[in-house]
Amino acid sequence: MNKLFIFLLVFLLSISTNAQIITPVKWEYRVKKVSASEFELQALALIDKPWHLYGQYFEDGGPVRLTFHFIETANYELIRKTLESPKPKIERDEIFNIDVQYFSDKALFTQKVKITKATDIKVVIEGQACNDNTGMCVMVSGNHTFSLK
């Protein structure tokens, strides 16, 4: 009985140590003050090699596009859509039969906002990254709260 318990314990520990969470995209966040009431919220994606991160703006029916979901409050409004830089690479995806946009190495996403009073702005980021060598794809995400005063 004791040997069976030890065997099961070792087996379960070996399974848990082999499990890995793959996070090929790391996020850094900044705020740039434009005026007394306008700010630029920045999310910098640092993308591991040989991975790429899909962009926001390509047609439906393909891989998961990157989305920025800003939690709405009465204290601010979004100005324009979220911008991307540098310009994403565009490539024909033969599996989905559409042109897709993606980033390698790093990408900066900026959202301009106008506040009516000091506030916190929460953003949830979701998208997909794929490995250029293996073809493996994983969901990526980020959550952040920008404090604007």
N, C-alpha and C positions, 0 to 999 in steps of 0.2 A: 504494500500500500504506500509506504514511504517513497519507494523508488518510482512508482507511478506519479506521485505528486511532484517529485523533483523533475521528472521527464516532462510533464505538462508545463511546469513553470519555465523550464529552459526553452521549450518549444514556443510558448507564448512570448517570451522575451525576445527570441530571435526574430519572430515575425514583426514585432513592434519596432525593433531596431533597423529592419530592412525597409520599412515604409518611409517614403520620402515625399515631401511636399515640394513640387517643382514651382519655383517663382522666378521666371526669367525676366520679369519686369519689376524694377524698384521705382518708387515714386518719391520725388522731392517737391515741396510746395513753398511758394513765396507769394508775397503781396507787394505790388508796386502802386504807390499812391499817385494818381494822375492829377487830381484836384481835391478840394475840401470834401467833395461828395462823390467823386468817382475813383474807382480802384480797378486795377487789373489783377485778377487772380491767375496765378501761374501754376501749372502742374507739369513737372519735367519727368518724362519717362526715360529711365536708364535701362536699355535693353541688352541683355547678355548676348554674346556671340555664341552660336550661329542662329539666334532666334530673330524673328521679326514680329512686329505688333501691327495689326490691322488698323487702318484709319477710320474716320467717322463718316466719310462722304463717298460712298459708292452704292450702286443699286442693290436692291433687295435680292435675295435668292442665293447668297453666297455665304462665306464665313461670317462669324459674329463681328459686327462693326463695333468700334469703340463708342461708348456713350458716356456723357457727363450728365448726371441727374442732380440738379441743384434743388435742394429742399426749399420750397417757396415760403416766404414770409412777407408781411406787409412792409418790412423795413428796408427792402431793396428791390431793384428791378434789374433784369439782365439787359445789357445793351449789345446788340448784334449776336451772331452765333459764335460758338467757340472756334477760335482760329488755331491752325496747326503750322508749325515750322520745324524744320525746313519743309519744302513741298514733298509730299509722299511720293514714293516710287509707284508707278502704275504698271501692272502686269496682267496679262490674260490668264485667268485661272481655268484650265481645261476641264477640271472636275465640275465646276459650277457653270462654265461657259459664260463668264462675265469678266469684265475688267475690275480688278481689285486694287485698292491703295494700301500701302503698308510702309512702315518705318523700320530701319535698322539702326543699331547703336544708341541713338537717343532722339527724342522728339519733345518739343515744347508746345503745350496747349495753353491758350490764354482766353480768359473770359472777362470782359469788361462789365462792371456793375456800377449802378448809381444807388447810393444809400440815402435814406431819409433821416436816419439816426444811427448811432453806434450799434453794431449788430454782429452776430456770428452767422456765417453762411456755411452750411454743410453741403458737401458734394459726395456723391457715390459714383465711382468710376467702374465700368465693366467693359470687358472686351475679350479678345482672343489673341493669343500669340502662338506661332508655330516655329518649329525647329527646321531650319533649311536643310540639314543633313539627314535627319531621320523621318521628317514629315509629321512627327508627333505634335499635336496641338493641345493647348491647355487654356482654360479660362483664366483671365487675370482680373484683378480688382484693386481698388484703392478707396479709402474713406478718409476724409479730412474735414476739419472745421477751420475756416478762415475767420480770424477775429479782426474786425474792421472798426476803427475808432476815429 
